């Protein structure tokens, strides 16, 4: 069977032509134009690293923060750049104080790395991780909201809520969840790893206490571009994971955020400096800009899910209205469920090694199920999902 064609927009990426790449959701994919721009920045950096870090990068960094803040309608004073969302979640959870008996809410769809961080913090402080089981299949947004609220107690101090769930690719009604929880005095840490570029974010309207998210996924920045947004009333409580030079420099709270977070040690900062270029460049690939991009990816993801469900016959996990760029399907039967997220699923290995298909397949012990999760981006085509569906008919 011949490999399927990608969309015509795939010319902007240099993805391996011998791979059917259906996994934009894990690490994103950076267009060649952006990689070229990053190479120029790196060349300038290496031509005089001292001048670049001490002088040139200062304005580029400030410009990137301001540009990104406008994109998600956030207070630029509360935005700091990090290398990934997990670092942002760690930063918040390990900055806050919890007492014995305090409760942190997570969902049984929570990304395992963030789940591990919550468990680490609650065990260290004698607090409690409260896992909210979201019924599957999901019937409505209201069902999710009410299920979460039913687990709130007078001891609930924080809730870790996803914009889009990682294992199941479900767009949560996070706006309503944030509003309901925070109206009850419960701070929300919004996991927006799948955030900018896959859902519309308006942080000035939403006002979550904390938001951690990636720019290297749906904004297609180079790997290692992420952010943390801290609401103004929470900034004095939050310190970076690496305490560095800025800790000993005086300043008001907004100045201290910059002093402490913007320089924690020598690292390649070019991924974050590429964010404005990514937003501009990709936003011009489709008429209608980013709203059109998100709509394109959503329609493709819904169609992809339909094609795969027709092939394997399992029930849908949620309504189409809760699908954006990600879509997961439950695989039939019991199958292999690894005890560790670091152990590859045999079907994942077979699809890649035998058919050149790069798509996540994994067991999720929390649900005692195996999922296959596709991600849809501008470079993908329906032909690719039909190819996957035909293979699945033969192999499962």
C-alpha positions in Angstrom: 0.0 0.0 0.0 1.5 3.3 -1.1 2.0 6.0 1.5 -0.6 8.7 1.5 0.0 12.3 0.5 0.0 15.1 3.0 -1.8 18.4 2.4 -0.4 21.1 0.1 0.5 23.1 3.2 3.0 20.5 4.2 5.5 22.2 1.9 6.2 24.6 4.8 7.5 21.8 7.0 10.4 19.4 6.4 8.8 16.3 7.8 10.2 13.0 6.7 8.4 12.1 3.5 8.6 8.4 4.4 6.7 8.8 7.7 2.9 9.3 8.1 3.2 11.8 10.8 -0.1 12.0 12.8 1.4 13.1 16.2 1.7 16.9 16.2 0.3 16.8 19.7 3.4 15.4 21.5 6.1 17.8 20.5 4.6 19.9 17.6 6.5 20.3 14.4 8.5 23.5 13.5 8.2 25.0 9.9 11.4 25.4 8.0 11.0 29.2 7.9 11.1 29.3 11.7 14.1 26.9 11.9 15.9 29.2 9.5 15.1 32.2 11.7 16.3 30.3 14.8 19.5 29.4 13.0 20.1 33.2 12.4 19.5 33.9 16.1 21.8 31.1 17.2 24.5 32.3 14.8 24.3 35.8 16.2 24.4 34.3 19.7 27.5 32.3 19.1 29.3 35.2 17.3 29.4 37.0 20.7 27.5 35.2 23.4 28.2 37.8 26.0 26.9 40.7 23.9 23.9 38.6 22.9 22.9 37.6 26.4 23.7 40.9 28.0 22.4 43.3 25.3 20.7 41.9 22.2 18.5 39.3 23.8 17.1 41.7 26.4 14.9 43.6 23.9 14.1 40.5 21.9 12.9 38.8 25.1 10.8 41.7 26.1 9.3 42.0 22.6 8.5 38.2 22.6 6.7 38.4 26.0 4.7 41.4 24.9 3.8 39.9 21.5 2.7 36.6 23.2 0.8 38.4 25.9 -1.3 40.1 23.2 -1.9 36.8 21.5 -3.5 35.2 24.7 -4.7 38.6 26.0 -2.7 38.4 29.2 -0.9 40.8 31.5 2.6 40.8 30.2 3.9 41.5 33.7 2.7 38.1 34.7 4.3 36.1 31.9 7.6 34.3 32.2 9.1 31.9 29.6 10.1 28.3 30.5 11.2 25.3 28.6 8.0 23.2 29.0 4.6 23.1 30.7 5.7 20.5 33.3 8.3 23.0 34.5 5.6 25.5 35.0 3.4 23.1 36.9 6.4 22.2 39.1 7.2 25.9 39.7 3.7 26.6 41.0 3.2 23.4 43.1 6.6 23.6 44.6 6.3 27.3 45.4 3.0 27.0 47.3 2.6 25.9 50.9 0.2 23.1 51.8 -0.8 21.8 55.2 -1.7 18.4 56.4 -5.2 17.5 55.2 -5.2 20.1 52.3 -6.6 18.7 49.1 -5.5 19.2 45.4 -8.0 18.2 42.8 -6.8 16.6 39.6 -8.7 14.6 36.9 -8.2 11.0 36.0 -7.2 12.4 32.5 -4.4 14.5 34.0 -1.0 14.3 32.2 1.1 11.8 34.1 4.1 14.1 34.7 1.9 16.7 36.2 0.0 14.0 38.2 3.4 12.9 39.6 4.2 16.4 40.6 1.0 16.8 42.5 1.6 13.4 44.3 5.1 14.5 45.2 3.9 17.7 46.8 1.0 16.2 48.6 3.0 13.3 50.0 5.7 15.7 51.2 3.3 17.9 53.0 0.8 15.4 54.3 -1.8 16.8 51.9 -4.1 14.7 49.7 -4.4 14.2 45.9 -8.1 14.0 45.1 -8.6 12.3 41.7 -11.9 13.1 40.0 -13.1 10.3 37.7 -14.7 11.8 34.6 -17.4 9.4 33.3 -16.8 8.0 29.8 -18.3 8.5 27.4 -18.9 12.1 28.2 -22.4 13.3 27.4 -22.0 17.1 28.0 -19.8 19.8 29.4 -22.2 20.2 32.3 -21.6 16.6 33.3 -17.9 17.3 33.7 -18.4 20.6 35.6 -20.8 19.0 38.1 -18.6 15.9 38.6 -15.6 18.2 39.5 -17.7 20.3 41.8 -19.0 17.2 43.6 -15.4 16.5 44.8 -14.9 20.0 46.2 -14.6 20.1 50.0 -13.7 22.8 52.6 -10.2 21.4 52.4 -9.8 21.9 48.6 -6.9 24.4 48.1 -6.1 24.0 44.4 -7.3 22.4 41.3 -5.2 21.3 38.3 -7.4 21.6 35.2 -6.6 20.9 31.6 -7.6 23.0 28.6 -7.4 19.8 26.4 -6.7 16.5 28.1 -3.5 14.8 27.0 -4.4 11.1 27.0 -7.9 11.5 25.7 -7.7 14.7 23.6 -10.9 16.2 25.1 -11.5 19.9 25.1 -12.7 20.6 28.6 -15.1 23.4 29.4 -12.2 25.0 31.3 -13.6 28.5 31.2 -16.7 27.4 33.2 -14.6 25.2 35.5 -12.2 28.0 36.3 -15.1 30.3 37.0 -17.0 27.8 39.2 -14.0 26.8 41.3 -12.5 30.3 41.8 -15.9 31.7 42.8 -15.7 29.1 45.6 -12.3 30.4 46.7 -10.3 27.6 45.0 -7.3 28.6 43.0 -6.9 27.0 39.5 -3.7 26.0 37.9 -4.6 25.7 34.3 -2.6 23.1 32.4 -2.5 24.7 28.9 0.2 22.4 27.4 -2.4 22.0 24.6 -3.4 25.7 24.8 -2.2 28.5 22.6 -3.0 27.7 19.0 -5.5 24.9 19.7 -8.0 26.8 21.8 -8.7 30.5 22.2 -7.3 31.9 25.4 -8.3 35.2 27.0 -6.5 35.3 30.3 -7.6 38.8 31.3 -11.2 37.6 31.1 -10.6 34.1 32.5 -8.4 35.3 35.4 -7.0 31.9 36.5 -4.5 32.0 39.4 -1.9 30.2 37.3 -1.5 29.0 33.7 1.3 26.9 32.3 1.4 26.1 28.6 3.6 25.3 25.6 4.4 27.3 22.5 6.3 24.5 20.8 3.1 22.4 20.2 0.3 24.2 18.4 2.2 27.5 17.8 5.0 25.3 16.2 7.9 27.1 18.0 11.2 25.3 18.3 11.3 22.8 21.1 11.7 24.3 24.5 9.3 27.3 24.2 6.8 27.5 27.0 5.3 30.0 29.4 3.9 30.5 32.9 1.4 33.2 33.7 0.9 34.2 37.3 -2.0 36.4 38.3 -0.9 39.7 40.0 -2.2 38.8 43.5 -0.2 35.5 43.4 3.2 36.7 42.1 4.8 37.2 45.5 4.3 33.5 46.4 6.0 32.1 43.3 9.7 31.5 42.9 11.6 29.8 40.0 12.8 26.2 40.4 16.3 27.5 40.0 17.1 30.3 42.4 19.8 32.4 40.7 21.3 35.9 40.5 18.0 37.8 40.5 17.1 36.6 44.1 19.6 39.1 45.6 18.5 42.1 43.5 16.0 44.5 45.0 12.8 45.4 43.2 9.0 45.5 43.4 7.1 42.3 42.7 6.8 42.7 39.0 10.5 43.6 38.7 11.3 40.6 40.8 9.4 38.3 38.5 11.6 39.5 35.6 14.8 39.4 37.7 14.3 35.9 39.0 12.7 34.2 36.0 14.3 35.8 33.0 17.8 34.6 33.8 18.2 31.3 35.8 21.3 30.2 34.0 22.9 29.6 30.6 20.6 28.0 28.1 19.4 28.3 24.5 16.8 31.0 24.7 16.2 31.1 20.9 13.0 29.0 21.0 11.2 31.6 23.0 12.6 34.4 20.9 11.0 32.7 17.9 7.4 32.9 19.3 6.4 36.2 17.5 7.8 34.9 14.2 5.7 31.7 14.6 2.5 33.5 15.4 3.0 35.9 12.4 4.2 33.3 9.9 1.6 30.6 10.6 -1.1 33.2 11.0 -0.6 34.1 7.3 -0.8 30.6 6.0 -4.6 30.6 5.9 -6.9 33.5 5.2 -8.6 34.3 8.5 -5.4 33.8 10.5 -5.4 31.8 13.7 -9.2 31.4 14.1 -9.1 29.8 10.6 -6.2 27.6 11.6 -7.9 26.3 14.7 -11.1 25.7 12.8 -9.2 23.8 10.0 -7.4 21.6 12.5 -10.7 21.0 14.5 -12.6 19.9 11.4 -9.8 17.6 10.3 -9.6 16.0 13.8 -13.3 15.4 13.9 -13.2 13.8 10.4 -10.2 11.8 11.4 -12.0 10.4 14.5 -15.0 9.5 12.4 -12.8 7.6 9.9 -11.0 5.6 12.6 -14.2 4.8 14.5 -15.7 3.4 11.4 -12.7 1.1 11.2 -12.5 -0.1 14.8 -16.1 0.3 16.0 -15.6 1.5 19.6 -17.9 4.2 21.1 -16.9 7.8 20.9 -15.4 9.2 24.1 -17.2 12.6 23.8 -19.3 14.7 21.5 -17.8 16.3 18.4 -18.2 19.7 20.1 -15.4 18.7 22.6 -12.8 17.9 19.9 -10.3 20.4 18.7 -7.0 19.5 17.2 -6.6 16.2 19.2 -8.8 13.2 19.0 -8.5 9.9 20.8 -10.3 6.6 20.3 -10.5 3.7 22.7 -9.1 0.5 21.2 -11.2 -2.6 21.3 -10.5 -5.5 23.7 -8.3 -5.6 26.8 -4.9 -5.7 25.0 -1.6 -4.7 26.5 -1.6 -2.0 29.2 1.9 -1.0 30.3 2.5 -0.2 34.0 4.9 2.5 33.0 4.4 5.4 30.5 8.0 4.8 29.4 7.1 1.3 28.0 6.0 1.5 24.4 2.7 -0.2 23.3 3.3 -3.0 20.9 0.8 -1.6 18.4 2.6 1.7 18.4 5.8 0.0 17.6 4.2 -2.2 14.9 2.5 0.8 13.2 5.8 2.7 13.0 8.2 -0.1 12.2 6.0 -1.9 9.7 3.8 0.9 8.2 5.8 4.1 8.9 2.9 5.6 10.9 3.9 7.9 13.8 0.8 8.0 16.1 0.6 7.6 19.9 -0.9 4.3 21.1 -0.8 3.7 24.9 -2.4 2.1 27.8 -4.0 4.3 30.4 -4.2 2.3 33.6 -6.4 4.9 35.2 -9.2 3.9 32.8 -8.0 0.3 32.2 -8.1 1.1 28.5 -5.8 1.6 25.5 -6.0 4.7 23.4 -4.9 5.7 20.0 -4.7 9.5 19.7 -4.3 11.4 16.5 -3.4 15.1 16.2 -4.4 17.1 13.2 -2.4 20.0 11.8 -2.3 22.1 8.6 0.1 19.6 7.0 -2.1 16.6 7.5 -4.7 15.2 5.1 -7.8 12.9 5.3 -5.9 10.5 3.1 -3.4 9.9 5.9 -6.2 8.9 8.3 -7.8 6.6 5.8 -4.5 4.9 5.4 -4.2 4.5 9.2 -7.8 3.1 9.3 -7.1 0.5 6.7 -4.0 -0.7 8.7 -6.0 -0.8 11.9 -8.6 -3.1 10.3 -5.8 -5.6 9.6 -3.9 -5.3 12.8 -6.4 -5.1 15.7 
